[in-house]
């Protein structure tokens, strides 16, 4: 995760403080949400509902307007 840039680490005395790169993680979640279920992210609704993340933090589902 560190090499991928998803987290950073900072030495603080004898301790190391790890911090999440939330913007990059949200981009990754958005990509995975869009690409899951063979390009049908609406199929991930059950997984999104089970998530501990606040709905505002989850990437929006694409609109399903057909016309």
Phi, psi and omega per residue, in radians:
X1 nan -0.641 3.130
X2 -1.115 -0.821 -3.133
X3 -1.169 -0.479 3.113
X4 -1.425 -0.171 3.136
X5 1.498 0.141 -3.126
X6 -1.324 -0.394 3.063
X7 -2.406 2.769 3.005
X8 -2.152 2.756 3.121
X9 -2.276 2.425 3.137
X10 -2.299 2.246 3.113
X11 -1.314 2.246 3.079
X12 -2.272 1.570 -3.074
X13 1.138 -2.157 3.128
X14 -1.488 -0.072 -3.032
X15 -1.908 2.767 3.023
X16 -2.069 2.246 3.127
X17 -1.800 2.123 3.119
X18 -1.740 2.375 3.119
X19 -2.248 2.425 3.114
X20 -1.399 2.457 3.009
X21 -1.572 1.502 -3.000
X22 -1.081 -0.671 -3.121
X23 -1.110 -0.729 3.113
X24 -1.207 -0.659 3.098
X25 -1.110 -0.701 3.114
X26 -1.158 -0.646 3.061
X27 -1.097 -0.729 3.116
X28 -1.117 -0.766 3.107
X29 -1.078 -0.729 3.123
X30 -1.083 -0.761 3.123
X31 -1.094 -0.833 -3.117
X32 -1.128 -0.663 3.108
X33 -1.118 -0.732 -3.121
X34 -1.205 -0.620 -3.033
X35 -1.629 -0.187 -3.096
X36 -1.241 2.851 3.076
X37 0.940 0.776 3.079
X38 0.948 0.740 3.088
X39 1.473 0.215 3.118
X40 -2.068 1.342 -3.053
X41 -1.094 -0.331 3.098
X42 -1.101 -0.358 3.087
X43 -1.251 -0.198 -3.132
X44 -1.576 0.141 -3.073
X45 -0.988 -0.700 -3.136
X46 -1.126 -0.720 3.104
X47 -1.146 -0.717 3.110
X48 -1.100 -0.705 -3.129
X49 -1.150 -0.563 -3.130
X50 -1.442 -0.138 -3.104
X51 -1.183 2.570 3.065
X52 -1.454 -0.121 -3.119
X53 -1.300 2.547 3.035
X54 -1.139 2.477 -3.127
X55 -0.944 -0.562 -3.138
X56 -1.162 -0.395 -3.139
X57 -1.520 -0.349 -3.137
X58 -1.362 2.510 3.094
X59 -1.123 2.537 -3.135
X60 -1.197 2.558 3.014
X61 -1.314 2.505 3.109
X62 -1.130 2.628 3.115
X63 -1.179 2.562 -3.102
X64 -1.929 0.656 3.131
X65 -1.301 2.293 3.102
X66 -2.078 2.474 -3.081
X67 -2.678 nan nan
